[in-house]
Amino acid sequence: MTRYPHLDPSAFFLEGGPTGVLLIHGFTGSPPEMRLVGDALHQRGLTVSGPLLPGHGTTVEDMNRHKWTDWTDHVEQALTDLRARCERVFAGGLSMGTLLTLYLAAHHPDLPGAILYSPATVVADRLIYLTPVFKYVMRQRPKSADHDLTDPEAEKRLWSYDEYPTFPAHELLKLQVRVRRLLPQVTCPLLIIHSTLDQAIHPSSARLTYERAGSTDKELVTLHNSGHCLTVDSEWEFVAEKTYEFIQSHAN
């Protein structure tokens, strides 16, 4: 089962100018959660790529067959493809997408900049630490009905699974641990945007990411009227504008 199946979870590509932006969605989500920001950037002349991560946009059973290296390999290829079209390429992501963005940044220090929306360096759900064992007991569990979005229309912009797959949740944990160790190797300019209403990541996550990243050019922006998926919530237009300003100031 999926939430809001009227949405198309496919990857999107918006042809624009010589500056490209790779926008990476989150765990169990899909590219539509990056589309509002992507469209706003494209309208300002940027080329935007929103890839669909392996195991996403299909079924929970399919996602249970994938490892964290499938996701890193996929975004590496997406970056390569976008770089073949553009003179410079920025990377950005939401939640788990921030981990993949940081992974790219650590391995590609020549990135002109990276944007992190709701960085998942530390998540709020402590059950993730039980997934190495729990995944053998239950392959999936229902998602909580609670959400933190402030715009009543925001959830309708999200295509995601209703269930929480436990095998890839363990893969998410592995990726998270690896990326935390890589943070000192992230040296490109960083824009980090998070919200105080976010129930999915730990309150310390954004600050920890900011402090441990090796970048000397970095900015931490705090919102107060958005939930975890701040790319579709009440302040998404501010998020898009802030992203564009960051890209413009680091594009040359």
LINJO-V992068 format. One record per pair of residues at least 6 apart in sequence whose C-alpha atoms are under 7 Angstrom apart, sorted by the first residue. I is the first residue (numbers start at 1). J is the second residue. D is the distance in whole Angstrom. If there is no record, write none. Layout:
BEGIN
I/J/D, I/J/D
END
This chain:
BEGIN
1/161/6, 1/162/6, 2/159/7, 2/160/6, 2/161/4, 2/162/5, 3/159/6, 3/160/5, 3/161/6, 3/162/6, 4/156/6, 4/158/7, 4/159/6, 5/159/7, 7/159/6, 9/30/5, 9/31/6, 9/32/6, 9/57/5, 9/159/6, 10/31/7, 10/52/6, 10/57/7, 11/31/6, 11/50/5, 11/51/5, 11/52/5, 12/49/6, 12/50/5, 12/51/7, 13/48/6, 13/49/5, 13/50/6, 14/42/7, 14/47/6, 14/48/5, 14/49/6, 15/47/5, 15/48/7, 16/42/6, 16/45/5, 16/46/5, 16/47/4, 17/45/5, 17/46/5, 17/47/6, 18/86/5, 18/87/5, 18/88/7, 19/46/6, 19/47/6, 19/86/6, 19/87/6, 19/88/5, 19/89/6, 20/46/6, 20/47/5, 20/48/6, 20/82/7, 20/86/6, 20/88/6, 20/89/4, 20/90/6, 21/47/6, 21/48/5, 21/49/6, 21/89/5, 21/90/5, 21/91/6, 22/48/6, 22/49/5, 22/50/6, 22/79/7, 22/90/6, 22/91/5, 22/92/6, 23/34/6, 23/49/6, 23/50/5, 23/91/6, 23/92/5, 23/93/5, 24/50/6, 24/51/6, 24/92/6, 24/93/4, 24/94/6, 24/97/5, 25/31/6, 25/33/7, 25/34/6, 25/93/6, 25/94/5, 25/97/5, 26/94/5, 26/95/5, 26/96/5, 26/97/5, 27/96/5, 28/56/6, 28/160/5, 28/161/6, 29/56/7, 29/159/6, 29/160/4, 29/161/7, 30/52/6, 30/56/6, 30/57/6, 30/159/6, 30/160/6, 31/50/6, 31/51/7, 31/52/6, 32/157/7, 32/158/6, 32/159/7, 33/157/6, 33/158/5, 33/231/7, 33/232/6, 34/231/6, 36/232/7, 37/231/6, 37/240/5, 38/48/6, 40/240/6, 41/244/6, 42/48/6, 51/78/7, 53/71/6, 53/74/7, 54/66/7, 54/70/7, 54/71/6, 55/62/5, 55/63/4, 55/66/6, 56/63/6, 60/161/7, 60/165/6, 63/168/7, 64/165/6, 64/167/5, 64/168/6, 66/168/6, 67/168/6, 67/171/6, 68/171/5, 68/172/6, 68/175/6, 72/100/6, 83/89/6, 89/111/7, 89/112/7, 90/111/6, 90/112/6, 90/113/5, 90/114/6, 91/101/6, 91/113/7, 91/114/5, 91/115/6, 92/98/7, 92/101/6, 92/114/5, 92/115/4, 92/116/6, 93/101/6, 93/115/7, 93/116/6, 93/117/6, 94/116/6, 94/117/5, 94/118/6, 94/119/7, 95/117/6, 95/118/5, 95/119/5, 95/120/5, 96/120/6, 98/116/5, 98/117/7, 98/119/5, 98/120/7, 99/120/7, 99/121/7, 99/176/7, 99/179/6, 101/114/7, 102/179/7, 102/186/7, 103/179/6, 105/111/6, 105/186/6, 105/188/7, 106/182/6, 106/185/5, 106/186/5, 109/186/7, 109/187/6, 109/188/6, 111/188/6, 112/188/6, 112/189/7, 112/250/6, 112/251/7, 113/188/5, 113/189/5, 113/190/6, 113/250/7, 114/189/6, 114/190/5, 114/191/6, 115/190/6, 115/191/5, 115/192/6, 116/191/6, 116/192/5, 116/193/6, 117/192/6, 117/193/5, 117/194/6, 118/193/6, 118/194/5, 118/228/6, 119/205/6, 119/206/6, 120/201/6, 120/205/7, 121/176/6, 121/180/7, 121/205/6, 121/209/7, 122/201/6, 122/202/6, 122/205/5, 123/200/6, 123/201/4, 123/202/5, 124/199/7, 124/200/5, 124/201/5, 124/202/4, 125/200/7, 128/169/7, 128/170/7, 128/173/7, 131/166/6, 131/169/7, 131/170/5, 132/170/6, 135/166/5, 135/167/5, 139/165/6, 139/166/5, 139/167/6, 140/163/6, 140/164/5, 140/165/4, 140/166/5, 141/163/6, 141/164/5, 141/165/7, 142/162/7, 142/163/5, 142/164/6, 143/162/6, 143/163/5, 143/164/6, 148/197/7, 148/198/6, 148/199/6, 148/227/5, 148/228/7, 149/226/6, 149/227/4, 149/233/6, 150/225/7, 150/226/6, 150/227/6, 150/233/7, 150/234/6, 151/233/6, 151/234/5, 154/232/6, 154/233/5, 157/232/7, 183/212/6, 183/213/5, 183/214/6, 184/212/6, 184/213/5, 184/214/4, 185/214/6, 186/213/6, 186/214/5, 186/215/6, 187/214/5, 187/215/4, 188/215/6, 189/215/6, 189/217/5, 189/218/5, 190/215/7, 190/217/6, 190/218/4, 190/219/6, 191/218/6, 191/219/5, 191/220/6, 192/219/6, 192/220/5, 192/221/6, 193/220/6, 193/221/5, 193/222/6, 194/206/7, 194/221/6, 194/222/5, 194/223/6, 195/222/5, 195/223/4, 195/224/5, 195/226/6, 195/227/6, 196/223/6, 196/224/5, 197/224/6, 197/225/7, 197/226/6, 197/227/5, 198/227/5, 198/228/5, 199/228/7, 200/228/6, 210/220/7, 225/234/7, 225/235/7, 226/233/6, 226/234/6, 226/235/6, 227/233/7, 230/236/6, 231/239/7
END
